[in-house]
Amino acid sequence: MAVSSESICEALERIVSRKYVSGSIYERIKNAIDPFPYEALKEQVPYATVMPANAEEVAEILKFANEKKVPVFVKGSGTHLGGASRPHEPGIILSTHRLNKMEFLEDYGFVECGAGCSCASVAQEVERRGYFLPMAPGSRLVASMGGLVSNNTSGHIIDTSIGKPGDYVYGLEVVLPTGEIIETGTMGLRRPAGTEMTKFFVGGDGLLGVITKVRMRLLPAMKRAYGVVVFEDVVAMARGVQRMYVEKRPAPLLMEFLDRKTAKVGYTIKGLEPPPGAVIFFVATGNTHQEATGKVEMILQSFKAEGPQSADLIESIELWNKLWSAREVIGTFLMQEGKQWSAAEVVSNLKSLPECMAEVLRFNEGLPLFGQLELFIFGHIGALTFHPGVLIPREWDNDRKRQAVKERFQREAELNLKYRTCGGEWGQFSKRTNFWVQRYGQVSYELVKKMKAVFDPNNILNPGILEGYR
Ligand SMILES: Cc1cc2nc3c(=O)[nH]c(=O)nc-3n(C[C@H](O)[C@H](O)[C@H](O)COP(=O)(O)OP(=O)(O)OC[C@H]3O[C@@H](n4cnc5c(N)ncnc54)[C@H](O)[C@@H]3O)c2cc1C
């Protein structure tokens, strides 16, 4: 069979109902792009997209792909910010969209959901039953559970408070790149000690298998209390965060930072008086309201020692919702029509946080293209993470946009190497392969490549991510 869009669609229609296979040029181009600001290269446009309904159909697609040596790119919602959801070469886009069943096994203490369920849909159902989903990315309305688990990212939630989503994943259904279906984990409330296959796929960057079902522990919802801190001097603000840890304050569930310019944008859009400095919003949890409030007060003590303009416990939920909406709206602002947001992920270590903050303020200095644009900085400062970014003009041509993105990855890598960190949200490969080799060495990289070859001897699944995108 000569490989063409038509022949691939024909074969896929023998596996999956015809209406869930598409070779339309619109679908193919739509699936060739991602949040990066530049267009797809012609030679990366996929042959077809397919939406299987279950693990068995996924298995048949992968077996076919192995037989014909056609790459398969798994797609949740395509919102990955490090290039992992952009196909590297022509292939099949396997959308997890129809893997969207959700089952509550409260007697066992779990929710089981298809990889294609959106984070928001699972969170909503979990919360309705009095539980809490330990995932809160800015993209939660669309980001898929499979995408989040394969990245092992909790978004805004701070690792030091409740860990990563993977800590709550008790089992998976996975289709291996060669087409076998396996189950991992346990139905018990004690996770397996020793070798545990779940760990290969959680945070596996979509390299080792297609996750079709996720089993997560149901966490009882906690009471929440809120704090807001404003600083003119952001380096002092960073020292406040450092103090919070050094002074052994309970880590908040989330702690978000907006620099003064970004805060002004958010507050203005929401019709609020902009704060006189940079802002931190944070949430602490407890078994009782009093416990949560006590934690906020303890954290505020650490900030107060660094001379903020204000450091307040927010007692009214209405006021908190209003202020928090100024943070929430930033994503929409950055994704507005006319410009395209491009940001880095810089992570500091605790000791260097004030120094890192000072460097992040100068993130784009000296960069030929990225440096021409106005810098907006926000981040998950409680997780010592910053997203310094710019709005790239749409009228820039593709080469210029690509070059600008390359510059930001290089600067990001310099800083993460300097602070001996590795990013905590956007995965380790794709646009970061060079960084990974520098950070962990060729020996480690070769080991990951060998592991990939064991799981995926024909390099069928998501080729390009490990090798690094152009
Ligand atoms: C506006 C916006 C805000 C964001 N905010 C955050 C944030 O706060 N924190 C954060 O961490 N990220 C954030 N992101 C990034 C992104 O949403 C996450 O990386 C998310 O995990 C991607 O999920 P997805 O369903 O879109 O996955 P995709 O982008 O479709 O896929 C990502 C990778 O996972 C693989 N994959 C997807 N599903 C599966 C599966 N079932 N099995 C195996 N591999 C799979 C893909 O092949 C690809 O390699 C944001 C993105 C946007 C656009």
The ligand as a MOL file (V3000), in Angstrom:
LIG
                    3D

  0  0  0     0  0            999 V3000
M  V30 BEGIN CTAB
M  V30 COUNTS 53 58 0 0 0
M  V30 BEGIN ATOM
M  V30 1 C -3.9400 28.8200 28.0440 0
M  V30 2 C -3.1050 27.6750 28.5310 0
M  V30 3 C -2.8580 27.5590 29.8810 0
M  V30 4 C -2.0790 26.5090 30.3470 0
M  V30 5 N -1.8530 26.4310 31.6900 0
M  V30 6 C -1.0720 25.4490 32.1680 0
M  V30 7 C -0.7700 25.4000 33.5510 0
M  V30 8 O -1.2090 26.2210 34.3400 0
M  V30 9 N 0.0480 24.4030 33.9720 0
M  V30 10 C 0.5380 23.4570 33.1090 0
M  V30 11 O 1.2610 22.5840 33.5400 0
M  V30 12 N 0.2680 23.5010 31.8040 0
M  V30 13 C -0.5170 24.4580 31.3100 0
M  V30 14 N -0.7760 24.5140 29.9690 0
M  V30 15 C -0.2180 23.4680 29.0930 0
M  V30 16 C -1.1200 22.2790 28.7990 0
M  V30 17 O -2.4700 22.5550 28.9920 0
M  V30 18 C -0.7260 21.0620 29.5870 0
M  V30 19 O 0.5700 20.7150 29.1880 0
M  V30 20 C -1.6360 19.8470 29.4370 0
M  V30 21 O -1.0780 18.7850 30.1810 0
M  V30 22 C -1.7720 19.3670 28.0220 0
M  V30 23 O -2.9360 18.5610 27.9290 0
M  V30 24 P -3.5360 18.2500 26.5150 0
M  V30 25 O -4.7290 17.3950 26.6790 0
M  V30 26 O -3.7470 19.5070 25.7420 0
M  V30 27 O -2.3570 17.4150 25.8810 0
M  V30 28 P -1.7600 17.5430 24.4440 0
M  V30 29 O -1.1900 18.9030 24.2300 0
M  V30 30 O -2.7530 17.0890 23.4430 0
M  V30 31 O -0.6030 16.4820 24.5390 0
M  V30 32 C 0.5450 16.7350 25.3070 0
M  V30 33 C 1.4790 15.5370 25.2260 0
M  V30 34 O 0.8850 14.4420 25.9070 0
M  V30 35 C 0.6910 13.3570 25.0150 0
M  V30 36 N -0.5930 12.7550 25.3430 0
M  V30 37 C -1.8040 13.3460 25.3710 0
M  V30 38 N -2.7370 12.4580 25.7480 0
M  V30 39 C -2.0800 11.2980 25.9530 0
M  V30 40 C -2.5000 9.9960 26.3310 0
M  V30 41 N -3.7770 9.7310 26.5650 0
M  V30 42 N -1.5650 9.0410 26.4360 0
M  V30 43 C -0.2560 9.2860 26.1980 0
M  V30 44 N 0.1820 10.4880 25.8160 0
M  V30 45 C -0.7140 11.4800 25.7040 0
M  V30 46 C 0.7000 13.9580 23.6300 0
M  V30 47 O 1.0820 13.0130 22.6620 0
M  V30 48 C 1.7170 15.0500 23.7880 0
M  V30 49 O 2.9940 14.5150 23.7160 0
M  V30 50 C -1.5390 25.5550 29.4510 0
M  V30 51 C -1.7950 25.6730 28.0870 0
M  V30 52 C -2.5570 26.7180 27.6140 0
M  V30 53 C -2.8090 26.8160 26.1380 0
M  V30 END ATOM
M  V30 BEGIN BOND
M  V30 1 1 1 2
M  V30 2 1 2 3
M  V30 3 2 2 52
M  V30 4 2 3 4
M  V30 5 1 4 5
M  V30 6 1 4 50
M  V30 7 2 5 6
M  V30 8 1 6 7
M  V30 9 1 6 13
M  V30 10 2 7 8
M  V30 11 1 7 9
M  V30 12 1 9 10
M  V30 13 2 10 11
M  V30 14 1 10 12
M  V30 15 2 12 13
M  V30 16 1 13 14
M  V30 17 1 14 15
M  V30 18 1 14 50
M  V30 19 1 15 16
M  V30 20 1 16 17
M  V30 21 1 16 18
M  V30 22 1 18 19
M  V30 23 1 18 20
M  V30 24 1 20 21
M  V30 25 1 20 22
M  V30 26 1 22 23
M  V30 27 1 23 24
M  V30 28 2 24 25
M  V30 29 1 24 26
M  V30 30 1 24 27
M  V30 31 1 27 28
M  V30 32 2 28 29
M  V30 33 1 28 30
M  V30 34 1 28 31
M  V30 35 1 31 32
M  V30 36 1 32 33
M  V30 37 1 33 34
M  V30 38 1 33 48
M  V30 39 1 34 35
M  V30 40 1 35 36
M  V30 41 1 35 46
M  V30 42 1 36 37
M  V30 43 1 36 45
M  V30 44 2 37 38
M  V30 45 1 38 39
M  V30 46 1 39 40
M  V30 47 2 39 45
M  V30 48 1 40 41
M  V30 49 2 40 42
M  V30 50 1 42 43
M  V30 51 2 43 44
M  V30 52 1 44 45
M  V30 53 1 46 47
M  V30 54 1 46 48
M  V30 55 1 48 49
M  V30 56 2 50 51
M  V30 57 1 51 52
M  V30 58 1 52 53
M  V30 END BOND
M  V30 END CTAB
M  END
